[in-house]
């Protein structure tokens, strides 16, 4: 090969590499909001928020910029929606949905059936064993938002972490295990197109082998009965200074979930920074590293469709005890600090989203 030809081919190769680099840069900007970085990966990133937080215009602006999907922090709980029998208050959910729609965000519901945050009258009413107390509520709530929900957490935390059996709840007491089937079928009838999610926490922790096995068995049996579960919600509550996840175990668990034909959403991700030193940079690095190790595995799985953090900013977190107030400046468990500035946690998420793009 002549020198001139080699030089020509070299310049062509360099031009091609530059063009590829330019194309990649046009597709991905690691300083872009997380919602845009996630979209490049075919994912959706979002956060939980509450109506009172939207009154903070600075926060609301950042939330609209960073999040591509919104989930209610508490306005979707039955104790809020149906404080009195026969009376429904959708004002909180409606306001959050309107905010999401105004800013091009998807919206998800949380939760239709849970053992916590129920109205005071419900447990006594369930002594009648009237299934309408379950199914009529789901029909009313999910039906109201039919066609406007990305997904619903239909049943939340049905498995007990300690016993690895169905949790002893008011629902189990009233209807036995069939309440789970009833709930999902009612949700499918009320909103045929929303993704129906079983949501729980504990599968992330390295020590919880029995719980992971119990969760897979629970899902497999439900699907075999024809229960319309579309996805598993993994809450993703981690600890910066506690036991860390085992990436190998988590990867194997996600492979089993995929084999069941289910999608995965991370629904409530945050990282508790209690138990660490008072030095803020050290705490922030530990929080970011815990998230990184988790999301590296989660986002490597092509069954994952969404990642939501349980809040976006530390701004609304309450200090717990004197040590938080005097030495720690409050919890630092979310991607943005109390001044709405990006933290190492945010950067860790961006870095993982940037991998292999």
C-alpha positions in Angstrom: 0.0 0.0 0.0 1.4 3.4 -1.0 2.0 6.1 1.6 -0.6 8.4 -0.1 -3.2 5.6 0.0 -2.4 4.8 3.6 -2.7 8.5 4.5 -6.0 8.7 2.7 -7.4 5.7 4.4 -6.1 6.9 7.8 -7.8 10.3 7.3 -11.0 8.5 6.3 -10.9 6.3 9.4 -10.2 9.4 11.6 -13.2 11.2 10.0 -15.4 8.2 10.7 -14.3 8.0 14.3 -15.0 11.7 14.7 -18.4 11.3 13.1 -19.2 8.4 15.5 -18.0 10.5 18.4 -20.1 13.4 17.3 -23.1 11.1 16.8 -22.7 9.7 20.3 -22.3 13.2 21.8 -25.5 14.2 20.0 -27.3 11.3 21.6 -25.9 11.6 25.1 -25.0 14.5 27.3 -23.8 13.5 30.8 -24.7 16.9 32.1 -28.3 16.6 30.8 -31.2 16.0 33.2 -31.6 12.4 34.3 -34.9 12.1 32.4 -33.0 12.8 29.2 -30.1 10.5 30.0 -32.5 7.7 30.9 -34.5 8.2 27.7 -31.3 7.6 25.7 -31.2 4.2 27.3 -34.9 3.6 26.5 -35.7 4.0 30.2 -37.7 6.4 32.3 -36.3 8.2 35.3 -38.5 9.9 37.9 -39.2 10.6 41.5 -41.9 10.6 44.2 -43.3 14.0 45.1 -46.1 15.5 47.2 -48.5 18.3 46.5 -47.0 20.5 49.2 -43.6 20.3 47.5 -45.1 21.8 44.3 -45.7 25.0 46.2 -41.9 25.4 46.3 -41.5 26.8 42.8 -37.7 26.4 42.7 -38.1 22.7 43.5 -41.0 22.3 41.1 -38.9 23.7 38.3 -36.1 21.2 39.0 -38.5 18.3 39.4 -40.0 19.1 36.0 -36.5 19.2 34.4 -35.0 16.1 36.0 -38.0 13.7 36.2 -39.7 12.0 33.3 -42.2 10.1 35.5 -43.9 11.1 38.8 -45.4 9.0 41.6 -47.4 10.4 44.5 -45.5 10.2 47.8 -48.7 9.8 49.9 -51.7 11.2 48.0 -52.5 7.8 46.4 -52.8 6.0 49.7 -56.3 4.8 50.7 -56.2 6.7 54.1 -55.9 9.9 52.1 -58.3 9.1 49.2 -61.1 7.5 51.2 -61.0 8.9 54.8 -64.7 8.2 55.1 -66.7 5.3 53.7 -68.2 6.1 50.3 -66.4 9.4 50.0 -63.4 9.8 47.7 -61.0 12.7 47.6 -58.9 12.8 44.5 -57.7 16.4 44.8 -54.1 15.4 45.6 -53.7 12.9 42.8 -55.4 15.2 40.4 -53.0 18.0 41.1 -50.0 15.8 40.8 -51.3 14.3 37.5 -52.0 17.8 36.1 -48.4 18.8 37.0 -47.0 15.7 35.3 -49.1 16.2 32.1 -48.1 19.9 32.0 -44.4 18.9 31.9 -44.5 15.9 29.6 -44.1 13.4 32.5 -45.6 10.0 32.8 -47.6 9.2 36.0 -47.8 6.1 38.1 -50.1 5.1 41.0 -49.0 3.9 44.4 -50.6 1.8 46.1 -54.0 0.3 45.6 -53.7 -2.4 48.3 -51.4 -2.0 51.3 -51.5 -3.0 54.9 -50.5 0.5 56.0 -52.0 4.0 55.7 -55.6 2.7 55.5 -58.6 4.7 56.9 -59.5 4.0 60.5 -62.9 2.5 59.6 -61.7 -0.1 57.1 -60.5 -2.9 59.4 -63.8 -3.1 61.3 -65.7 -2.9 57.9 -63.7 -5.9 56.7 -65.2 -8.1 59.4 -68.1 -8.5 56.9 -65.7 -10.2 54.5 -67.4 -8.2 51.7 -65.0 -8.3 48.7 -66.5 -5.1 47.4 -64.5 -3.3 50.0 -61.5 -4.3 48.0 -62.7 -4.5 44.4 -65.0 -1.5 44.4 -62.3 0.8 45.7 -59.8 -0.4 43.0 -62.5 0.1 40.3 -63.2 3.6 41.5 -59.6 4.7 41.8 -57.9 2.9 38.9 -61.0 3.5 36.8 -60.9 7.3 37.4 -57.4 7.4 35.9 -58.0 4.8 33.2 -55.6 5.3 30.2 -53.6 8.0 32.0 -51.4 5.8 34.2 -48.0 4.4 33.2 -48.3 1.8 36.0 -50.0 0.9 39.3 -48.5 -0.6 42.4 -51.5 -2.9 42.8 -50.4 -4.8 45.9 -47.6 -3.5 48.1 -45.4 -5.5 50.4 -47.5 -8.7 50.7 -44.6 -10.9 51.8 -43.2 -10.8 55.3 -39.4 -10.3 55.3 -38.9 -12.3 58.5 -41.1 -15.3 57.8 -40.9 -15.2 54.0 -44.7 -16.0 54.0 -47.6 -13.8 53.2 -47.7 -11.0 55.6 -50.5 -11.1 58.3 -52.6 -8.1 57.2 -56.2 -7.0 57.4 -56.5 -8.2 53.8 -55.2 -11.7 54.5 -57.4 -12.0 57.5 -60.5 -11.0 55.6 -60.0 -12.9 52.3 -57.0 -15.2 52.6 -54.4 -15.3 49.9 -57.1 -14.7 47.3 -57.1 -11.0 48.0 -54.0 -10.7 45.7 -55.8 -12.3 42.8 -58.9 -10.2 43.4 -56.8 -7.0 43.5 -54.9 -7.6 40.2 -58.0 -8.7 38.3 -59.9 -5.7 39.5 -57.1 -3.4 38.5 -56.9 -5.0 35.0 -60.6 -4.5 34.5 -60.4 -0.9 35.6 -57.4 0.0 33.5 -56.5 -2.6 30.8 -53.5 -0.7 29.5 -51.6 0.3 32.7 -48.6 -1.8 33.8 -49.7 -3.8 36.9 -46.9 -4.1 39.4 -46.3 -6.1 42.5 -44.1 -3.9 44.7 -41.9 -4.9 47.6 -38.5 -4.3 49.3 -35.9 -6.7 50.5 -34.8 -8.5 47.4 -31.9 -6.1 47.1 -30.1 -7.1 50.3 -27.3 -9.7 50.0 -28.4 -11.7 53.1 -32.0 -12.1 51.9 -31.7 -15.3 49.9 -34.9 -16.9 51.4 -36.8 -13.7 50.7 -35.7 -13.6 47.1 -36.7 -17.3 46.7 -40.1 -16.6 48.4 -40.7 -13.7 46.1 -39.9 -15.7 43.0 -42.2 -18.5 44.2 -44.9 -16.1 44.9 -44.7 -14.5 41.5 -44.5 -17.9 39.7 -47.5 -19.3 41.4 -49.6 -16.1 40.9 -48.7 -16.1 37.2 -49.6 -19.8 36.9 -53.1 -18.9 38.3 -53.5 -16.3 35.6 -53.0 -13.3 37.9 -52.3 -10.3 35.6 -48.9 -9.2 37.0 -46.8 -7.3 34.5 -43.9 -6.3 36.6 -42.0 -6.5 39.8 -41.3 -3.2 41.6 -38.1 -3.3 43.6 -38.1 -0.4 46.0 -34.3 0.0 46.2 -33.9 1.3 49.7 -30.2 0.9 50.4 -27.8 1.7 53.2 -24.5 3.5 52.6 -22.9 2.2 55.8 -24.8 -1.1 56.2 -24.5 -4.4 54.4 -24.0 -3.8 50.7 -25.7 -5.6 47.8 -24.2 -8.7 46.3 -24.1 -8.0 42.6 -23.9 -11.6 41.6 -26.9 -12.6 43.6 -28.9 -9.6 42.3 -28.0 -10.4 38.7 -29.2 -14.0 39.2 -32.4 -12.8 40.7 -33.1 -10.5 37.9 -32.5 -13.3 35.4 -35.2 -15.4 37.2 -37.6 -12.4 37.1 -37.0 -12.0 33.4 -37.6 -15.8 32.8 -41.0 -15.3 34.3 -41.8 -12.8 31.6 -41.9 -9.8 34.0 -40.6 -6.3 33.7 -38.7 -4.6 36.6 -39.1 -1.1 37.9 -37.0 0.4 40.7 -39.8 2.3 42.5 -38.5 4.0 45.6 -34.7 4.2 45.4 -32.8 6.1 48.1 -29.7 5.5 50.2 -29.8 5.8 54.0 -26.6 7.5 55.2 -27.1 6.9 58.9 -24.2 5.3 60.8 -21.4 7.0 58.9 -19.0 9.7 59.8 -20.1 13.3 60.2 -17.9 14.3 57.2 -20.3 15.2 54.4 -18.0 14.3 51.4 -17.4 10.9 52.9 -21.1 10.3 53.4 -21.9 11.5 49.9 -19.3 9.2 48.3 -20.7 6.2 50.3 -24.2 7.0 49.2 -23.2 7.3 45.6 -21.2 4.1 45.6 -24.1 2.1 47.1 -26.4 3.4 44.4 -23.8 2.8 41.7 -23.4 -0.9 42.7 -27.1 -1.4 42.7 -27.9 0.4 39.4 -25.0 -1.2 37.5 -26.8 -4.5 37.8 -30.3 -3.2 37.5 -29.6 -1.3 34.3 -27.6 -4.1 32.8 -30.9 -6.1 32.7 -33.0 -5.5 29.6 -36.1 -6.3 31.7 -35.7 -3.0 33.6 -38.0 -0.2 32.3 -37.9 2.5 35.0 -35.9 3.9 37.9 -37.6 6.2 40.4 -36.1 7.7 43.5 -38.2 8.2 46.6 -37.9 12.0 46.3 -35.5 14.1 44.3 -34.0 16.5 46.9 -32.9 16.3 50.5 -34.7 19.6 50.9 -37.8 18.0 52.4 -36.1 15.3 54.5 -36.4 15.7 58.3 -33.3 15.3 60.5 -33.6 12.3 62.9 -32.2 13.1 66.3 -29.6 15.4 67.7 -26.7 14.0 65.7 -28.4 14.8 62.4 -29.2 18.3 63.5 -25.9 19.2 65.0 -23.3 17.3 63.0 -24.8 16.0 59.8 -27.1 18.8 58.5 -29.8 16.3 58.0 -30.1 13.2 55.8 -28.4 13.2 52.4 -30.1 10.2 50.8 -31.4 11.6 47.5 -29.8 12.8 44.2 -30.0 16.6 44.9 -29.1 18.4 48.1 -31.3 20.7 50.1 -30.2 23.6 47.9 -31.3 21.6 44.8 -27.6 21.1 43.7 -26.5 17.8 42.1 -24.7 15.5 44.5 -22.3 12.5 43.9 -25.5 10.4 44.0 -26.9 12.2 41.0 -23.5 11.8 39.2 -23.4 8.1 40.0 -26.8 7.6 38.4 -25.7 9.6 35.4 -22.5 7.6 35.1 -24.4 4.3 35.1 -26.9 5.6 32.6 -23.9 6.6 30.4 -22.4 3.1 30.3 -22.5 1.4 26.9 -24.5 4.2 25.3 
